[in-house]
Amino acid sequence: MTFFSVLLALIIEQARALSPNNPVSALLQYHAESAAHGFDAGKPKHGLLAWLVVVVPWTLAVALVYYVLYHIHFALAFLWNVAVLYFTLGFRQFSHYFTDIHLALNNDDVPRAREILNEWTGLDTVDMPVSEIVRHTLIHAVVASHRHVFGVFFWFLIPVGPAGAVLYRIAEYLARTWARPVDDRTIAFSSFAQRAFFVIDWVPARLTSLGFAIVGNFEDAIYAWRNHARQWPDANDGVLLAAGSGALGARLSGPLAEPSSLDALATGDGGPMQVGDDCTPRTLQSAVGLVWRAVVLWMILLLMLTIAVWLA
């Protein structure tokens, strides 16, 4: 049932993308903002309480509905799985930005590409060169593809099923939303949501990175993973971006930092080498292929697991 749930949800999501302003997202946004406003008193424990107040009801509700439907009829539980995945996968909730930037660059409309990138990421894109537009687009696309697709896959496949997918997406939403600077938001309050998502995303991020390595340039991906992942402030994102950079053969990071004297003595004269070439608009098409090959890899593994369960 799991394989066909994921497959059907992907097909429906590709045929009819879910609007980011759908009622479920609006309800979650209201719930998260209400919890933050009511609990933020400047201490980490308040962030923990608010996180539980938001995450637990949604996760338990999804699990309870699945349990009830499964005991009524198998088909109802299957349809519930598809519905939950449709609302949590969100493949095309970010891909339209990527596609529009790609089209703008192919048409040599650099100002339009800057405008779309700014709308998507909030970065200052004034006078940004094409190589940097492509690089930042790839950085956000790699992370988004993991958080909207592969991370959801992982948590859906563990025994809690649809509740796991909901747990992952809400944890990601809270970590991202509560970290945004707001007048009445304290750093101490938002810290727990970020730590919680880091733990929840630790294993999925590394499995996604391994998938990128398998379907891309394996040697460069593993080398970049081992040597370049620390260039990003978030360890999970660093693993994803380093492996994605090597798999694509594209340089997603800035210049490598100069090694300290102790590191130089420990490693000798040869420090880590840069992996990949400078980003070009053609790299965007390569990234699309990489993500879809990774999706196919996950689906093949899931199909093999499903067949093994049937034959057991």
N, C-alpha and C positions, 0 to 999 in steps of 0.2 A: 504493500500500500504506500510505503514511503516514497519509493521511486516514482510511482505514477502521480502521487500528490505533487512532488516537486516538478515533474515534467509538465503536468497540466497547468500548474501555477505559472511556470515560465512562459508557456505558450499564450495563456490569457494575458499576462503582463506585457508581452511583446505586441499582442494584437490590440490591446486597449490599456494604455498606461494609466496608472492610478494618479489622480490629481493630488498634488501636495496639500491642497486645501480641502481635502475630504473630511467628512464629519468625525471620523475616528481620530485623525490627526489633530483636529481642532479640539476635541474632547481631551486628548492627552496633553496638548499644550496648555489648556485651561487648568487641568489637574496639576501639572508640574509648576505652573506659575503660582497657583494658589498655595501649594505646599511650600514653595520657596518663600513666598510673602509671609506665610503664617509661622514658619519655623526658623527663619534666618535671624538668629540673635548673636551671631558672631563667633560661634563655637563649633568645632568639628562634630560634636555629638548631635547637634541640631541638624547638620547635614545628613547624618546617619538616619535619624528619625524621619526626616522628610523623604529620603531615598526609599525607605521601607514603606512609607505611606503611599508612595506612588507605585513602586514596583510590585509589591506583594498583592494588592487587590487585582491588578490587571493579570498577573501571572496565574493566580489561583482561579480567577474567573474563567480564563481560557482552559485551564486544566479541568475544571469542574464540568464545563460544557462538553468537552471532549469525552470525559468519563460517562456522562449521562447519555450522549448520543451513541457512543460505542455500545452501550448496553441496550439501547433501543434497536439500532440496526447498524451494521457494519458500514453501509453506504453513507449514512448520515455523518459518521465520524470521518470518512474519507472526504466528503464535501467540506466539512469544517476545517480539515487540514489544508485543503486547497485555498479556502477563504482566508485563513490566517497567513499562509505563505504569500498570497496575493497582496495582503496589506503590509507585510514585513519585508519582502524581497526588495521592492523599489528599484529595480534595475534601471528603469527609464526615468526615475525621478532626478537623476543627475546626468544621464547620458545625453540628454538633449543639449545641455550646455557644451559638452564635449563635441557633439556633432556640429553644432552651430559655429564653434570656434574653428573646427576643421574646415568647414565649408567657407568661412570668411577668409581664412588663410589661403585656401586653394583659389579663391577669387581675387587674391591680392588686396583684400579689404582689411588691412591691418588695424585701422581705427575701430572697425566693428568688432574685430577679435579682442581688442583691448577692452572695449565696452562690455562684452559678454563675460570675459574673465573677471572683470571688476564686479559685475553683478553676481557672479557665482562665488567668488572667494573673498571679496572685500579688499583685495590688494590694490595698492596704488599702481595703476598701469599706465599712467601718463608717460609718453615717450619710451615705453618698454619695447626693447627690440624683439624681433620675431623669435629668436632662439629662446629668450626668456619667457615669452608667451607660451611657447610649446612646452618648455620645462615645467612651468608652474601648472599648466593644464595636465601634464602627465602625472605630476606629484599628486594633485587632487583626485585625478581619475583612478590612480592605483589604490589609494586609500579608500575612496568611495566604493570602488568595485568590491573590495574586501568587506567593508562594513555593511553594504547593501545586499551582497550576494553570498560570498563564501563564509563569512562569519555566521550568517543566518543558516546556511546549509549545516554547518557543524552543530549548532545548538538544536536544530530541528532533528538531527539524526541521533542524538543521545536519547535515552529512554523517556524523558519528559515530553518529547515530541513538540507539538505546537506551543506549549507553555515555554519551552526553551527558546524558541524563536522570538517570542514576545519579550521574554526576559532580556535577551541580547539587545534587541532593537531599542527597548526603553532605557536600558542601562547606557547605551551609546547616546541616545537623545539627551538624557539628563547630564551626562558628562560634558557633552558639547554645549548644551544650552545654558547650564548653570555656570559654565566657565566664562561666558561672555560678560564683559564689563557692563554693569548696570549700577545706577546710582545707589540703590539700597541693597546691593549684593556684596557680601563679604567673601574674601578668599578662603577663610577657614570653613565657611559653610560649603563651598563648592568642592573642596579638596576631597571629601569622601567619595563623591560621585565619580571623580576622575580615578581615584585609586581602585574603586570597585570595578569600573570598566576595564582598567588595566589588567586586573586579575582575570576577569571574565574573558577578555580578548587574548590572553597570553598564548594559549594553545592554538586557537583558530588562526591567529596572525602567522604563526610559524608553519602551520599546515598550508596556508595559502601561499606563503613564500616558497615552500617546497614544491607546491604545484606549479608556480611560475618557473622555477628552476627546471622542472621535468619537461615542461612544454616549450621552454625557451632555450637560451644558451646556458646549459647546466654548469659548466666549469666557471664561467664568468659570474653567474648568479651566486654560486657557493662562495667564490672568492670575495665578491663584494659583500655578501652577508657576513663573512668572518672579519673583514677588514674595514668596511665603511659604514656599518649599521650605527655606530656611535656618533655619527655626524648630525643626527637628528635628535632633538631634545626628548622625544617620546620613544622609548625603547621598542615598543611594538611597531610603531610607524617606521622606525629606523630599519627594522628587519624587513618589513614589506618593501620599502623604497629601495633599500640596497639590493635585495634579491630581484626586484622588478627592474632596476637599473641594469644589472648584469644580464638578466634574461632578455631584455630588449636590446642590449648593446647601445644604450643611450645614457649620457651622463646627467643624472638628475640632481646631483649635489653641487655645491660650489667648490672652490679649490680646497684641497686637503690642507688641514692645519699642519703647521710645522711641528715635528715631534719634539718633545722635551729632551733635555740632555740625557736623562735617565733612560727614557725609551730608546733613544739612539744608541746608547751603550748596550742596552739589552738586546736590541734587534740587529745591530750592525748598521752598515751604511744603507742597505736597501730597505726603504720604507714601503708601505703599501702603494701599489700603482693605481692610477686612475683606470676605471673600467668604462668602456664605451666611448662613443663619439659625441660631439655636440648635437643638441636636439635640432631637428628640422621638421617642417610640416609632414614629411613622409613618415616620420617616427610615430605620429598620431595613428596612422593606419596600422602600423606594426603593433601598437598597443591594443587596438581593437582585436586583432588576430590573437594576441597573447591571452587576453581575457577570455575570449570565446573558446580557445583551446583548453584553458584551465577549466571552464565550465563543462566542456565535453569530458575531460578527464574525471572530474567529480561524478558526473552522471554515469560514466562507464563503471567506476568503482562502486557506485551505489547500486547499479544494475547487477553487478557480480555479487554483491552482498545480498541483494534480494533473491537472486537465484539460489544462492547457497542456503538461505533460510528456508526456501521452499523445498529444497532437496533434503534438508536435514530431517 
